[in-house]
Amino acid sequence: MAFVSVADLLGPAEAGGYAVGAFNANNMEITQAIVRAAEAENSPVIIQASQGAITYAGLDYIVAMVRVAADKSKVPIALHLDHGTDMEQVERCIFHGFSSVMYDGSKGSLEDNITLTRRVIELARPRGISVEAELGKIGGVEDNVSVDEKEAMYTDPDEAERFVAATGVDSLAIAIGTAHGQYKGEPKLDFERLDKIRRLTGVPIVLHGSSGVPDDAILKAVSLGVRKINIDTNIREAFVWAMQAAMEKNPKEIDPRKLLGPARDAATEVIREKIRLFGSSGRA
């Protein structure tokens, strides 16, 4: 099955009242874990690559890995650029095989964000590539994207309405209390703000920094219009901890497959749990 765009996945999610998981991949084993989980749950899935992942693995390697997975998979798969802050990088992904991109202009002014997001849409949409944008600043650190807690700013609903009307973006990532990375405490989401933004914009809402958000909060967010949920930290935790456990069990092991295999299995189980929580099981 060839790549689909994220917009192709979020339309049915909107109609069905569920969210599609967007899982970050940095290597072959995590890519395999995402696909295995999606197939086991018969769920559509979004495989994301951040700018950091592309720097680490290489753009061509990322595209080739996910394309092989999609060609062999029985479930629909989108390949999405996560947090594209560099316009040159966004353009490279558009022209080199991604089926969806995120342009993150949230650190600039509203007017600049609108202008640059529209430029991305003009390049992407004729090629069948969907575009996600961000308004408001989501705290924490993810790869080379960092927002200090003091700088984290919730999305203004009126600005969101204006932004979506001016750009026609396919989906919108908003700041309502989540953060990238590991949480220091339990996040408290602003559901009233989420509900207002959803009603004013009418577009699928994206929740970033969702690792560590309590299950009941995720379920409520989905009920209020969140249709794409990003998970990265939980996958990293499961992967690295399983690999560490395998090394501790046999410290003389030199076969990487004996260490990476258990890590892949652990990541697969975490992703399956998230897919079930988001409500996309059986929706492929």
Backbone as numpy.savetxt, mean C-alpha at the origin, in Angstrom:
# Nx Ny Nz CAx CAy CAz Cx Cy Cz
-2.29 -14.36 -15.47 -3.13 -13.17 -15.47 -2.24 -11.93 -15.47
-2.52 -10.99 -16.36 -1.72 -9.77 -16.46 -2.05 -8.83 -15.30
-1.19 -7.81 -15.14 -1.46 -6.81 -14.12 -2.80 -6.12 -14.35
-3.44 -5.74 -13.25 -4.60 -4.86 -13.32 -4.22 -3.58 -12.59
-4.98 -2.52 -12.78 -4.71 -1.29 -12.05 -5.37 -1.35 -10.68
-4.91 -0.52 -9.77 -5.55 -0.47 -8.46 -6.99 -0.01 -8.59
-7.26 0.91 -9.51 -8.64 1.36 -9.72 -9.54 0.20 -10.11
-9.02 -0.76 -10.88 -9.81 -1.93 -11.26 -10.20 -2.77 -10.04
-9.36 -2.73 -9.00 -9.63 -3.50 -7.79 -10.52 -2.74 -6.81
-10.40 -1.42 -6.78 -11.14 -0.65 -5.79 -12.59 -0.42 -6.17
-12.91 -0.50 -7.47 -14.31 -0.39 -7.88 -15.16 -1.50 -7.28
-14.79 -2.77 -7.49 -15.52 -3.87 -6.85 -15.48 -3.80 -5.33
-14.37 -3.32 -4.76 -14.28 -3.19 -3.31 -15.32 -2.18 -2.80
-15.49 -1.10 -3.52 -16.50 -0.11 -3.15 -17.90 -0.71 -3.22
-18.16 -1.44 -4.29 -19.48 -2.06 -4.44 -19.73 -3.13 -3.37
-18.66 -3.83 -2.97 -18.81 -4.92 -2.01 -18.58 -4.52 -0.57
-18.15 -3.28 -0.33 -17.96 -2.81 1.03 -16.77 -3.43 1.75
-15.70 -3.75 1.02 -14.50 -4.30 1.63 -13.28 -3.49 1.20
-12.12 -3.83 1.73 -10.87 -3.16 1.35 -9.91 -4.18 0.76
-9.04 -3.72 -0.11 -8.01 -4.56 -0.71 -6.68 -4.26 -0.02
-5.97 -5.30 0.36 -4.69 -5.13 1.02 -3.60 -4.75 0.03
-2.77 -3.79 0.44 -1.61 -3.37 -0.35 -0.38 -3.67 0.48
0.41 -4.64 0.03 1.51 -5.17 0.82 2.85 -4.85 0.16
3.77 -4.31 0.94 5.06 -3.91 0.39 6.01 -5.09 0.23
6.67 -5.14 -0.91 7.63 -6.21 -1.22 9.00 -5.62 -1.47
10.01 -6.26 -0.90 11.40 -5.82 -1.11 12.27 -6.87 -1.77
11.79 -8.13 -1.78 12.59 -9.22 -2.35 11.67 -10.32 -2.87
12.27 -11.37 -3.40 11.50 -12.45 -4.00 10.63 -13.17 -2.98
11.18 -13.45 -1.79 10.44 -14.22 -0.80 9.19 -13.49 -0.32
9.29 -12.18 -0.12 8.11 -11.44 0.31 7.09 -11.35 -0.82
7.56 -11.18 -2.06 6.65 -11.20 -3.20 5.91 -12.53 -3.26
6.62 -13.62 -3.09 5.98 -14.94 -3.08 4.99 -15.08 -1.94
5.34 -14.56 -0.78 4.44 -14.63 0.37 3.13 -13.90 0.10
3.21 -12.74 -0.52 2.01 -11.96 -0.83 1.11 -12.73 -1.79
1.70 -13.29 -2.83 0.92 -14.01 -3.83 0.34 -15.30 -3.24
1.13 -16.03 -2.47 0.64 -17.26 -1.86 -0.53 -16.98 -0.93
-0.44 -15.91 -0.17 -1.52 -15.55 0.74 -2.79 -15.19 -0.03
-2.63 -14.39 -1.09 -3.78 -13.97 -1.89 -4.45 -15.17 -2.56
-3.65 -16.09 -3.07 -4.22 -17.26 -3.72 -4.91 -18.17 -2.70
-4.31 -18.33 -1.52 -4.92 -19.16 -0.49 -6.26 -18.59 -0.04
-6.38 -17.27 -0.07 -7.62 -16.61 0.35 -8.53 -16.27 -0.83
-8.08 -16.58 -2.05 -8.84 -16.23 -3.26 -9.20 -14.75 -3.24
-8.18 -13.92 -3.07 -8.38 -12.48 -2.90 -7.59 -11.69 -3.92
-8.15 -10.57 -4.40 -7.33 -9.64 -5.18 -6.26 -9.06 -4.27
-5.16 -8.60 -4.85 -4.09 -8.08 -3.99 -3.29 -7.01 -4.73
-2.74 -6.09 -3.94 -1.87 -5.04 -4.47 -0.47 -5.27 -3.91
0.49 -5.44 -4.80 1.89 -5.54 -4.39 2.52 -4.17 -4.60
3.08 -3.64 -3.53 3.65 -2.29 -3.57 5.17 -2.33 -3.52
5.76 -1.37 -4.20 7.20 -1.16 -4.09 7.42 0.31 -3.76
8.14 0.56 -2.69 8.48 1.93 -2.33 9.70 2.37 -3.13
10.01 3.66 -3.06 11.22 4.15 -3.72 12.46 3.47 -3.13
12.42 3.18 -1.82 13.53 2.49 -1.18 13.69 1.07 -1.69
12.56 0.38 -1.89 12.61 -0.98 -2.41 13.17 -1.00 -3.83
12.79 -0.01 -4.62 13.28 0.07 -6.00 14.78 0.33 -6.01
15.23 1.18 -5.10 16.68 1.43 -5.00 17.41 0.16 -4.60
16.83 -0.60 -3.68 17.46 -1.82 -3.18 17.47 -2.93 -4.23
16.32 -3.23 -4.82 16.21 -4.37 -5.71 16.41 -4.02 -7.18
16.14 -2.78 -7.55 16.21 -2.38 -8.94 14.83 -2.41 -9.58
14.50 -1.38 -10.33 13.18 -1.26 -10.94 12.86 -2.46 -11.83
13.80 -2.86 -12.68 13.55 -3.97 -13.60 13.33 -5.28 -12.85
14.08 -5.49 -11.77 13.91 -6.70 -10.99 12.53 -6.74 -10.33
12.09 -5.60 -9.75 10.78 -5.54 -9.11 9.69 -5.86 -10.11
9.72 -5.21 -11.25 8.69 -5.43 -12.27 8.70 -6.88 -12.75
9.89 -7.43 -13.00 9.99 -8.80 -13.50 9.46 -9.80 -12.47
9.82 -9.62 -11.20 9.35 -10.54 -10.16 7.82 -10.55 -10.06
7.25 -9.36 -10.02 5.80 -9.27 -9.84 5.08 -9.70 -11.11
5.68 -9.44 -12.27 5.04 -9.87 -13.52 4.98 -11.40 -13.61
6.05 -12.07 -13.22 6.04 -13.53 -13.19 4.94 -14.02 -12.25
4.85 -13.39 -11.08 3.82 -13.77 -10.12 2.43 -13.58 -10.69
2.20 -12.45 -11.35 0.88 -12.15 -11.91 0.54 -13.09 -13.06
1.52 -13.39 -13.90 1.28 -14.27 -15.04 0.88 -15.67 -14.60
1.41 -16.11 -13.47 1.13 -17.47 -12.99 -0.02 -17.52 -12.00
-0.48 -16.37 -11.55 -1.48 -16.33 -10.49 -2.91 -16.46 -11.01
-3.77 -16.98 -10.16 -5.19 -17.10 -10.49 -5.99 -15.94 -9.93
-5.33 -15.02 -9.22 -6.03 -13.86 -8.64 -5.50 -12.59 -9.29
-6.32 -11.53 -9.33 -5.85 -10.27 -9.93 -4.82 -9.58 -9.04
-3.75 -9.08 -9.68 -2.65 -8.45 -8.96 -2.33 -7.11 -9.61
-2.19 -6.09 -8.77 -1.73 -4.77 -9.24 -0.32 -4.53 -8.72
0.49 -3.85 -9.50 1.82 -3.43 -9.07 1.80 -1.92 -8.91
2.03 -1.47 -7.67 1.81 -0.08 -7.31 3.06 0.55 -6.73
3.36 1.77 -7.16 4.44 2.55 -6.56 3.92 3.21 -5.30
4.58 2.94 -4.19 4.16 3.49 -2.90 5.00 4.73 -2.58
4.34 5.81 -2.22 5.01 7.06 -1.81 6.03 7.54 -2.83
5.57 7.77 -4.04 6.45 8.35 -5.05 6.56 9.86 -4.84
7.65 10.30 -4.26 7.85 11.73 -4.03 8.72 12.38 -5.10
9.41 11.56 -5.86 10.31 12.03 -6.90 9.61 11.88 -8.25
9.36 12.99 -8.93 8.61 12.95 -10.18 9.31 12.08 -11.23
10.62 12.12 -11.26 11.36 11.29 -12.21 11.14 9.81 -11.92
11.11 9.45 -10.64 10.86 8.06 -10.27 9.44 7.64 -10.64
8.48 8.51 -10.41 7.09 8.22 -10.78 6.99 7.97 -12.28
7.63 8.81 -13.08 7.59 8.65 -14.53 8.24 7.35 -14.96
9.35 6.98 -14.32 10.01 5.71 -14.65 9.08 4.54 -14.41
8.35 4.57 -13.31 7.42 3.48 -13.01 6.28 3.43 -14.01
5.78 4.60 -14.41 4.71 4.66 -15.40 5.16 4.03 -16.72
6.39 4.31 -17.13 6.87 3.86 -18.43 7.54 2.49 -18.40
7.70 1.91 -17.21 8.42 0.63 -17.12 7.63 -0.48 -16.43
6.31 -0.45 -16.57 5.55 -1.64 -16.23 4.66 -1.62 -15.02
4.67 -0.55 -14.21 3.75 -0.50 -13.07 2.33 -0.27 -13.58
1.36 -0.83 -12.85 -0.03 -0.64 -13.26 -0.73 0.43 -12.43
-0.01 0.98 -11.43 -0.57 2.02 -10.57 0.58 2.76 -9.91
0.40 4.06 -9.68 1.44 4.83 -8.99 0.80 5.74 -7.96
1.57 6.03 -6.93 1.17 7.05 -5.97 2.11 8.23 -6.11
1.55 9.40 -6.32 2.36 10.60 -6.22 2.08 11.23 -4.87
3.11 11.37 -4.06 2.98 11.93 -2.72 3.54 13.34 -2.70
2.64 14.31 -2.88 3.02 15.71 -2.83 2.56 16.37 -1.55
2.37 15.57 -0.51 1.78 16.08 0.73 2.68 17.06 1.48
3.98 17.03 1.21 4.88 17.96 1.92 4.90 19.35 1.29
4.35 19.47 0.09 4.32 20.77 -0.57 3.01 21.49 -0.30
2.82 22.61 -0.96 1.58 23.37 -0.81 0.44 22.65 -1.50
-0.77 23.01 -1.14 -1.95 22.40 -1.78 -1.92 22.65 -3.29
-1.59 23.87 -3.68 -1.58 24.20 -5.11 -0.53 23.39 -5.86
0.66 23.27 -5.29 1.70 22.47 -5.94 1.29 21.00 -6.02
0.68 20.51 -4.96 0.23 19.12 -4.94 -0.80 18.88 -6.05
-1.72 19.80 -6.21 -2.72 19.69 -7.27 -2.05 19.69 -8.64
-1.16 20.64 -8.86 -0.50 20.78 -10.17 0.29 19.53 -10.54
1.09 19.02 -9.60 1.94 17.88 -9.89 1.13 16.58 -9.98
0.09 16.45 -9.18 -0.76 15.26 -9.27 -1.47 15.23 -10.62
-1.92 16.37 -11.10 -2.56 16.42 -12.42 -1.57 16.04 -13.52
-0.31 16.45 -13.36 0.71 16.08 -14.35 0.89 14.55 -14.39
0.93 13.94 -13.21 1.05 12.48 -13.15 -0.15 11.80 -13.80
-1.34 12.30 -13.51 -2.56 11.72 -14.09 -2.56 11.83 -15.61
-2.08 12.96 -16.13 -2.02 13.14 -17.58 -1.11 12.12 -18.24
-0.05 11.71 -17.55 0.85 10.70 -18.08 0.28 9.28 -17.90
-0.34 9.05 -16.76 -0.72 7.69 -16.39 -2.04 7.22 -17.00
-3.04 8.07 -16.97 -4.38 7.62 -17.33 -4.50 7.12 -18.78
-3.88 7.78 -19.76 -3.97 7.25 -21.13 -3.36 5.85 -21.27
-2.53 5.46 -20.32 -1.88 4.16 -20.36 -2.59 3.13 -19.47
-3.75 3.50 -18.95 -4.52 2.59 -18.10 -3.94 2.41 -16.72
-3.12 3.37 -16.27 -2.46 3.30 -14.98 -3.20 4.21 -13.99
-3.57 3.67 -12.85 -4.30 4.46 -11.86 -3.35 5.27 -11.01
-3.90 6.32 -10.39 -3.08 7.25 -9.60 -3.70 7.46 -8.22
-2.87 7.28 -7.20 -3.22 7.61 -5.82 -2.45 8.86 -5.43
-3.07 9.71 -4.63 -2.40 10.90 -4.13 -2.54 10.95 -2.61
-1.83 11.88 -1.99 -1.90 12.02 -0.53 -2.13 13.47 -0.15
-2.98 13.65 0.84 -3.26 14.98 1.37 -3.20 14.89 2.88
-2.44 15.79 3.51 -2.16 15.65 4.92 -0.87 14.87 5.07
-0.28 14.92 6.26 1.01 14.27 6.47 0.87 13.13 7.46
1.24 11.93 7.03 1.17 10.75 7.87 2.49 10.60 8.60
2.46 10.54 9.91 3.67 10.53 10.70 4.48 9.26 10.55
5.69 9.27 11.15 6.53 8.08 11.16 7.54 8.05 10.05
8.17 6.87 9.89 9.23 6.70 8.91 8.96 5.45 8.08
9.07 5.59 6.77 8.99 4.43 5.87 10.02 4.65 4.77
11.06 3.79 4.76 12.15 3.95 3.81 12.71 5.37 3.90
12.69 6.12 2.80 13.27 7.46 2.83 12.22 8.54 3.01
11.00 8.14 3.41 9.93 9.10 3.66 9.77 9.23 5.17
10.01 10.41 5.70 9.97 10.63 7.15 9.18 11.88 7.48
8.26 11.74 8.45 7.49 12.88 8.93 7.54 12.86 10.45
8.13 13.88 11.02 8.22 13.98 12.48 6.82 14.07 13.07
6.66 13.49 14.28 5.35 13.50 14.93 4.79 14.90 15.06
5.66 15.89 15.33 5.19 17.26 15.49 4.73 17.86 14.16
5.21 17.29 13.06 4.83 17.81 11.75 3.63 17.08 11.16
3.26 15.96 11.76 2.14 15.18 11.24 0.88 16.04 11.29
0.20 16.14 10.17 -0.96 17.03 10.06 -2.14 16.27 9.48
-3.25 16.31 10.17 -4.45 15.62 9.69 -4.97 16.28 8.41
-5.60 15.48 7.58 -6.15 15.97 6.32 -7.37 16.85 6.58
-7.39 18.00 5.94 -8.53 18.92 6.06 -9.62 18.47 5.07
-10.83 18.19 5.54 -11.90 17.69 4.65 -12.21 18.64 3.49
-12.25 19.93 3.75 -12.57 20.89 2.69 -11.45 20.93 1.63
-10.20 20.84 2.09 -9.09 20.78 1.14 -9.15 19.49 0.32
-9.56 18.40 0.98 -9.67 17.12 0.27 -10.72 17.22 -0.83
-11.85 17.85 -0.54 -12.90 18.02 -1.55 -12.38 18.81 -2.74
-11.69 19.90 -2.45 -11.14 20.73 -3.52 -10.09 19.98 -4.32
-9.22 19.25 -3.60 -8.13 18.52 -4.26 -8.68 17.47 -5.23
-9.64 16.68 -4.79 -10.19 15.62 -5.64 -10.93 16.22 -6.84
-11.68 17.29 -6.62 -12.39 17.93 -7.72 -11.42 18.50 -8.76
-10.29 19.01 -8.29 -9.31 19.64 -9.19 -8.44 18.63 -9.93
-8.27 17.44 -9.36 -7.36 16.46 -9.97 -8.06 15.28 -10.62
-9.18 14.85 -10.05 -9.83 13.63 -10.54 -9.05 12.38 -10.20
-8.31 12.41 -9.12 -7.46 11.30 -8.71 -8.31 10.05 -8.43
-7.73 8.88 -8.62 -8.48 7.62 -8.46 -8.70 7.25 -7.01
-7.76 7.57 -6.13 -7.90 7.27 -4.70 -7.07 8.27 -3.92
-7.42 8.42 -2.64 -6.78 9.45 -1.83 -6.33 8.89 -0.49
-5.02 9.03 -0.21 -4.48 8.66 1.09 -4.62 9.86 2.01
-5.16 9.62 3.21 -5.41 10.71 4.14 -4.74 10.45 5.48
-4.53 11.52 6.23 -3.94 11.44 7.56 -5.05 11.60 8.60
-5.33 10.51 9.32 -6.37 10.56 10.35 -5.88 9.95 11.67
-4.56 9.81 11.82 -4.03 9.30 13.08 -3.15 8.08 12.98
-2.94 7.55 11.77 -2.03 6.42 11.61 -0.61 6.95 11.41
0.36 6.05 11.51 1.76 6.43 11.33 2.53 5.27 10.73
3.58 5.58 9.99 4.44 4.54 9.44 5.34 3.98 10.54
5.74 2.72 10.38 6.65 2.10 11.32 5.92 1.50 12.52
6.69 1.18 13.56 6.13 0.56 14.76 5.56 1.64 15.68
4.36 1.39 16.19 3.71 2.35 17.07 4.31 2.30 18.48
4.35 3.47 19.12 4.79 3.56 20.51 3.62 3.28 21.45
2.42 3.50 20.99 1.20 3.24 21.75 0.10 2.87 20.78
-1.14 2.77 21.26 -2.25 2.41 20.38 -2.73 3.64 19.62
-2.78 3.57 18.29 -3.24 4.72 17.51 -4.73 4.97 17.70
-5.10 6.24 17.73 -6.50 6.65 17.84 -6.89 7.35 16.54
-7.77 6.71 15.79 -8.14 7.25 14.49 -9.31 8.22 14.60
-9.27 9.25 13.77 -10.32 10.27 13.73 -11.38 9.82 12.72
-12.33 9.03 13.19 -13.34 8.47 12.30 -14.31 9.53 11.79
-14.58 10.53 12.58 -15.47 11.61 12.13 -14.86 12.33 10.93
-13.54 12.57 10.99 -12.85 13.21 9.88 -12.88 12.30 8.65
-12.62 11.02 8.85 -12.66 10.05 7.75 -14.02 10.06 7.07
-15.08 10.02 7.85 -16.44 9.98 7.31 -16.73 11.24 6.49
-16.31 12.38 7.01 -16.57 13.64 6.29 -15.80 13.70 4.99
-14.53 13.29 5.02 -13.73 13.31 3.80 -14.32 12.38 2.75
-14.75 11.23 3.18 -15.34 10.25 2.24 -16.61 10.82 1.61
-17.45 11.44 2.41 -18.71 11.99 1.89 -18.46 13.16 0.95
-17.46 13.99 1.26 -17.20 15.17 0.43 -16.50 14.83 -0.88
-15.64 13.81 -0.87 -14.84 13.49 -2.06 -15.47 12.41 -2.93
-16.06 11.41 -2.31 -16.66 10.30 -3.07 -15.68 9.33 -3.67
-14.39 9.46 -3.35 -13.39 8.54 -3.91 -12.98 7.50 -2.88
-12.43 6.37 -3.33 -11.91 5.37 -2.39 -10.80 5.98 -1.53
-10.86 5.71 -0.24 -9.88 6.26 0.70 -8.82 5.21 0.99
-7.57 5.66 1.12 -6.43 4.79 1.39 -5.93 5.06 2.80
-5.67 3.97 3.54 -5.16 4.08 4.90 -3.71 3.59 4.91
-2.79 4.52 5.12 -1.38 4.18 5.25 -1.04 3.92 6.71
0.10 3.29 6.95 0.55 3.08 8.32 -0.40 2.22 9.13
-0.92 1.16 8.53 -1.98 0.38 9.17 -1.47 -0.78 10.02
-0.18 -1.09 9.96 0.37 -2.12 10.83 0.26 -1.64 12.27
-0.33 -2.46 13.12 -0.46 -2.07 14.52 -1.76 -1.39 14.86
-2.57 -1.06 13.87 -3.90 -0.50 14.13 -4.81 -1.64 14.59
-5.52 -1.48 15.71 -6.39 -2.55 16.21 -7.41 -3.01 15.19
-7.76 -4.29 15.25 -8.69 -4.86 14.28 -10.03 -4.13 14.25
-10.55 -3.76 15.41 -11.86 -3.10 15.43 -11.80 -1.74 14.74
-10.66 -1.06 14.84 -10.50 0.23 14.17 -10.41 0.04 12.65
-9.73 -1.01 12.23 -9.66 -1.32 10.80 -11.07 -1.58 10.25
-11.83 -2.39 10.96 -13.19 -2.73 10.50 -14.06 -1.48 10.40
-13.95 -0.59 11.37 -14.75 0.64 11.31 -14.30 1.52 10.15
-12.98 1.60 9.92 -12.48 2.40 8.81 -13.01 1.88 7.48
-13.03 0.56 7.34 -13.57 -0.04 6.11 -15.04 0.29 5.96
-15.78 0.26 7.05 -17.22 0.57 6.99 -17.47 2.01 6.59
-16.47 2.88 6.78 -16.61 4.30 6.46 -16.00 4.68 5.11
-15.54 3.70 4.34 -15.09 3.99 2.99 -13.63 3.79 2.68
-12.84 3.25 3.63 -11.46 2.91 3.30 -11.47 1.67 2.42
-10.82 1.74 1.28 -10.87 0.65 0.31 -9.49 0.07 -0.03
-8.45 0.73 0.41 -7.08 0.23 0.22 -6.35 0.42 1.54
-5.74 -0.66 2.04 -5.06 -0.60 3.33 -3.63 -1.08 3.16
-2.68 -0.23 3.54 -1.26 -0.51 3.36 -0.67 -1.22 4.58
0.05 -2.31 4.31 0.72 -3.06 5.37 2.17 -3.31 4.95
3.10 -2.89 5.80 4.52 -3.13 5.55 5.21 -3.62 6.82
5.10 -2.85 7.90 5.83 -3.17 9.13 5.50 -4.56 9.66
4.23 -4.95 9.66 3.86 -6.28 10.15 4.53 -7.39 9.35
4.70 -7.18 8.05 5.36 -8.18 7.21 6.85 -8.25 7.56
7.48 -7.09 7.72 8.89 -7.06 8.08 9.12 -7.77 9.42
8.25 -7.49 10.40 8.38 -8.11 11.71 8.32 -9.63 11.60
7.28 -10.13 10.94 7.10 -11.57 10.83 8.27 -12.21 10.10
8.70 -11.58 9.03 9.78 -12.12 8.20 11.10 -12.18 8.98
11.47 -11.07 9.58 12.77 -11.00 10.27 12.77 -11.86 11.53
11.68 -11.84 12.29 11.64 -12.62 13.51 11.71 -14.12 13.22
11.05 -14.56 12.16 11.11 -15.98 11.80 12.51 -16.36 11.34
13.16 -15.47 10.62 14.52 -15.74 10.17 15.48 -15.79 11.36
15.29 -14.88 12.32 16.12 -14.89 13.52 15.94 -16.18 14.31
14.67 -16.63 14.41 14.39 -17.87 15.14 15.07 -19.06 14.48
15.04 -19.09 13.14 15.69 -20.18 12.41 17.20 -20.16 12.62
17.79 -18.98 12.69 19.23 -18.86 12.91 19.61 -19.28 14.33
18.75 -18.91 15.28 19.02 -19.30 16.67 18.89 -20.80 16.86
17.95 -21.41 16.15 17.75 -22.85 16.25 18.93 -23.62 15.69
19.52 -23.10 14.62 20.67 -23.75 14.00 21.68 -22.70 13.58
22.49 -22.22 14.52 23.42 -21.12 14.23 24.49 -21.45 13.20
24.68 -22.72 12.90 25.69 -23.11 11.91 25.12 -23.26 10.50
23.82 -23.02 10.37 23.18 -23.16 9.05 23.74 -22.13 8.07
24.16 -22.60 6.89 24.69 -21.69 5.87 23.86 -21.71 4.58
22.78 -22.48 4.56 21.90 -22.52 3.39 20.85 -21.42 3.55
20.91 -20.35 2.75 19.95 -19.25 2.89 18.50 -19.71 2.79
18.27 -20.78 2.01 16.89 -21.24 1.83 16.30 -21.76 3.13
17.15 -22.31 4.00 16.67 -22.82 5.28 16.30 -21.70 6.24
16.78 -20.49 5.96 16.47 -19.33 6.78 15.35 -18.48 6.18
15.39 -18.34 4.88 14.41 -17.51 4.20 13.07 -18.22 4.00
13.11 -19.55 3.92 11.86 -20.32 3.77 10.91 -20.11 4.93
11.36 -20.31 6.18 10.48 -20.05 7.33 10.02 -18.60 7.40
10.89 -17.67 6.99 10.52 -16.26 6.99 9.39 -16.01 5.99
9.49 -16.61 4.84 8.42 -16.49 3.82 7.11 -17.06 4.34
7.17 -18.21 5.01 5.96 -18.84 5.55 5.31 -17.95 6.61
6.13 -17.34 7.47 5.59 -16.48 8.52 4.92 -15.24 7.92
5.55 -14.67 6.91 4.96 -13.51 6.24 3.64 -13.87 5.57
3.59 -15.06 4.97 2.37 -15.50 4.31 1.20 -15.55 5.29
1.43 -16.07 6.48 0.36 -16.20 7.47 -0.13 -14.83 7.93
0.78 -13.89 8.14 0.38 -12.54 8.54 -0.48 -11.89 7.46
-0.06 -12.04 6.22 -0.80 -11.44 5.10 -2.18 -12.08 4.96
-2.27 -13.38 5.16 -3.59 -14.04 5.10 -4.53 -13.49 6.18
-4.00 -13.27 7.36 -4.81 -12.71 8.45 -5.33 -11.32 8.07
-4.49 -10.51 7.46 -4.90 -9.17 7.07 -5.96 -9.22 5.97
-5.79 -10.10 5.02 -6.75 -10.22 3.93 -8.13 -10.57 4.48
-8.16 -11.49 5.43 -9.44 -11.86 6.03 -10.05 -10.69 6.79
-9.19 -9.95 7.50 -9.68 -8.79 8.26 -10.24 -7.73 7.33
-9.63 -7.50 6.20 -10.07 -6.46 5.28 -11.35 -6.84 4.52
-11.70 -8.12 4.56 -12.95 -8.56 3.92 -12.83 -8.93 2.46
-11.58 -9.11 1.94 -11.43 -9.39 0.52 -11.28 -10.88 0.21
-11.31 -11.73 1.21 -11.24 -13.18 0.96 -12.43 -13.61 0.09
-12.14 -14.44 -0.90 -13.21 -14.93 -1.76 -13.70 -13.93 -2.79
-13.00 -12.80 -2.94 -13.47 -11.73 -3.84 -12.74 -11.71 -5.17
-11.80 -12.63 -5.38 -11.02 -12.62 -6.63 -11.89 -13.00 -7.82
